[in-house]
Every structure is written in C-alpha cells, then in structure tokens.
Amino acid sequence: MKESKRTMDCQELVELVTVYLEDAFAAQAKARFETHVCECGGCAHYVDQMKQTVHTLGELSIEELDPALRDRILADFRRQ
C-alpha cells in the first residue's frame, strides 16, 4: 500500500478499518488513520462500534448461534 501524507477521508477509513483492528498498518498509515479518527466524531464512533462488534463476536461459540441466523450470516458474507 502506497503511503502518503495526505489526509484520510471517511470512505478510506471505512475501507481500512479491518487493517487497523488487526494492527497491520505501517506506522505512517496508522498515524493517518488515527489522526482522522481524532478529527472525525462519526468515524471515531464507527471504529468504536467495530471494536465492540469484534469483541462481542469473539466471545460467541458456534454452538450459541441459532442455526438459521448462522446460515443467514454466512450467506451475507458469501454475497460480499
């Protein structure tokens, strides 16, 4: 990924949130991401929601999911 000093916009942040949550950014790109989060309340809220989602889903076991819900989630992922 080409790194740049330009400002990150909201769409780019949304596209890169997984990279951020997996701590897979190079230092300069991570700094751009975090600067945007500090300056944009909407994106800060989005990142917090994604962190909470990852945390909550990480606590579920496959046995706890309703089979119909599991099938619907898997179908949604396959469509993406």
C-alpha positions in Angstrom: 0.0 0.0 0.0 1.4 3.4 -1.0 1.8 5.6 2.0 1.1 9.3 1.7 1.0 12.4 4.0 -2.4 13.3 2.6 -5.4 13.4 4.9 -7.5 10.2 5.1 -11.2 10.7 4.2 -14.2 8.8 5.8 -14.6 6.3 2.9 -10.9 5.3 3.0 -11.2 4.9 6.8 -14.2 2.5 6.4 -12.3 0.5 3.8 -9.2 0.2 6.1 -10.9 -0.4 9.5 -10.1 -4.1 9.4 -6.4 -3.4 8.7 -6.4 -1.1 11.7 -8.2 -3.5 14.0 -5.7 -6.3 13.0 -2.9 -3.8 13.7 -1.5 -4.5 10.2 -0.7 -0.9 9.2 2.7 0.6 8.6 3.4 3.4 11.1 2.7 6.3 8.7 -0.6 4.8 7.5 -1.7 4.1 11.1 -0.9 7.7 12.0 -3.1 9.0 9.2 -5.9 6.7 10.3 -5.7 7.7 13.9 -5.5 11.4 13.0 -8.7 11.1 11.1 -10.4 9.3 14.0 -9.3 12.1 16.3 -10.8 14.7 14.0 -14.0 13.0 12.9 -16.6 12.1 15.6 -18.6 9.9 13.1 -15.6 7.8 12.3 -14.5 7.6 15.9 -17.9 6.2 16.7 -17.7 3.8 13.8 -14.3 2.4 14.9 -15.6 2.0 18.5 -18.7 0.1 17.1 -16.4 -2.2 15.1 -14.1 -2.8 18.1 -17.2 -3.7 20.2 -18.6 -6.0 17.4 -15.3 -7.8 17.1 -15.1 -8.2 20.8 -18.6 -9.4 21.2 -18.5 -11.9 18.3 -15.2 -13.2 19.6 -17.0 -14.3 22.8 -19.6 -16.4 20.9 -19.2 -20.0 20.2 -20.7 -21.7 17.1 -23.0 -23.7 19.4 -24.5 -20.5 20.7 -25.7 -19.3 17.3 -29.2 -20.1 16.1 -28.7 -22.2 13.0 -31.0 -20.0 10.9 -29.0 -16.9 11.9 -25.7 -18.6 11.3 -26.9 -19.6 7.8 -28.1 -16.0 7.1 -24.8 -14.5 8.2 -22.8 -16.9 6.1 -25.0 -16.2 3.1 -24.4 -12.4 3.6 -20.6 -12.9 3.7 -20.7 -15.0 0.6 -22.6 -12.3 -1.3 -19.8 -9.7 -0.3 
